[in-house]
Amino acid sequence: IMLLSVPVAVSARPTFKDVGRNFVDTGVEVYGGQPPSLENTVGAIIKSGLGLLGIVFIALIVYAGYLWMTARGEDKQVSKAKETITSAIIGLAITLGAYAITDFVVDSLISATGIK
C-alpha cells in the first residue's frame, strides 16, 4: 500500500521522432490521415469561444453573489446584484442559443460536404 502512495517520476522529454513535428502533422493524425477541414476548424473556434462565455457567466454569478452577501442591507447594492444576476442569466440564454445554432449549422455544413 505504501508503494501506491509514492509519486512516480515521468520523463516529459520528446522522443527523436517527435522533434520537428508541427501542428499540421498533428492535425493530420487526429483527422485520420487528412488535414482538418475549414468547417471543423471554424466549429472548434466558435465552440471554444462559447465555452469561454460560459466561464464569464460563472464569474458574473460569483461576483453578484459576493455583492449581495456583502451588501449589509443596502438596497442599492442588493439591486445591483440582482441586476447582475438577471443580466448574466439572459447572457447565458443567448450563449446557449448561439451554441445550439452554431452546433446545428456546423453539423449541417459537415454533413452537406460529405465529410462524415
C-alpha positions in Angstrom: 0.0 0.0 0.0 2.9 2.3 0.8 4.2 1.9 -2.8 1.0 3.1 -4.3 1.2 6.4 -2.5 4.7 7.2 -3.7 4.6 9.5 -6.8 6.2 8.1 -9.9 8.7 10.3 -11.9 7.8 10.6 -15.6 10.0 11.9 -18.3 8.5 14.6 -20.4 11.3 14.8 -22.9 10.3 14.4 -26.6 11.5 11.4 -28.4 13.6 11.8 -31.6 10.6 11.0 -33.8 8.6 13.9 -32.1 11.3 16.6 -32.8 10.4 18.7 -35.8 6.7 17.9 -35.8 4.3 20.8 -36.3 0.6 21.4 -35.9 -0.3 20.3 -39.4 1.2 16.9 -38.8 -0.7 16.6 -35.6 -3.9 17.6 -37.2 -3.4 15.1 -40.0 -3.0 12.3 -37.4 -6.1 13.5 -35.4 -8.4 13.6 -38.5 -7.4 10.2 -39.8 -4.8 11.0 -42.4 -6.4 14.1 -43.8 -5.8 17.7 -42.8 -8.5 19.3 -40.7 -11.3 20.9 -42.8 -12.3 24.5 -42.6 -15.7 23.5 -41.1 -14.0 21.6 -38.3 -11.6 24.4 -37.6 -14.3 27.1 -37.5 -16.6 25.0 -35.4 -13.8 24.3 -32.9 -13.0 28.0 -32.6 -16.7 29.0 -32.2 -17.3 26.3 -29.6 -14.2 27.4 -27.7 -15.4 31.0 -27.7 -18.8 29.9 -26.4 -17.1 27.9 -23.7 -15.2 31.0 -22.6 -18.5 32.9 -22.4 -19.8 30.2 -20.0 -16.8 30.8 -17.8 -17.6 34.5 -17.9 -21.2 33.7 -16.8 -19.9 31.7 -13.8 -17.6 34.7 -12.8 -20.6 37.1 -13.1 -22.7 34.9 -10.8 -20.0 34.6 -8.2 -19.4 38.4 -8.4 -23.1 39.1 -8.0 -23.3 36.7 -5.1 -20.4 38.4 -3.4 -22.1 41.8 -3.9 -25.3 40.5 -2.4 -23.6 38.9 0.6 -21.6 42.0 1.4 -24.5 44.4 0.9 -25.3 44.5 4.6 -28.8 45.6 3.9 -28.0 48.4 1.4 -30.8 48.3 -1.1 -28.7 49.9 -3.9 -26.1 47.1 -3.7 -28.7 44.4 -3.5 -30.5 45.7 -6.5 -27.1 45.9 -8.4 -26.5 42.3 -7.5 -30.0 41.3 -8.7 -29.5 43.2 -12.0 -26.1 41.4 -12.5 -27.7 38.0 -11.9 -30.5 38.8 -14.3 -28.1 40.1 -17.0 -25.9 37.0 -16.5 -28.9 34.7 -16.9 -30.0 36.5 -20.1 -26.5 36.3 -21.4 -26.4 32.6 -20.6 -29.6 32.0 -22.5 -28.2 33.9 -25.5 -25.0 31.9 -25.3 -26.8 28.6 -25.2 -29.0 29.6 -28.1 -25.9 30.7 -30.1 -24.2 27.3 -29.2 -27.3 25.4 -30.3 -27.5 27.3 -33.6 -23.7 27.0 -34.2 -23.8 23.3 -33.5 -26.7 22.8 -35.9 -25.1 24.9 -38.7 -21.6 23.3 -38.3 -23.1 19.8 -38.3 -25.2 20.6 -41.4 -22.2 22.0 -43.2 -20.2 18.9 -42.4 -22.9 16.5 -43.5 -23.6 18.6 -46.6 -20.0 18.4 -47.7 -19.9 14.7 -47.2 -17.0 14.7 -44.7 -18.7 12.4 -42.2 
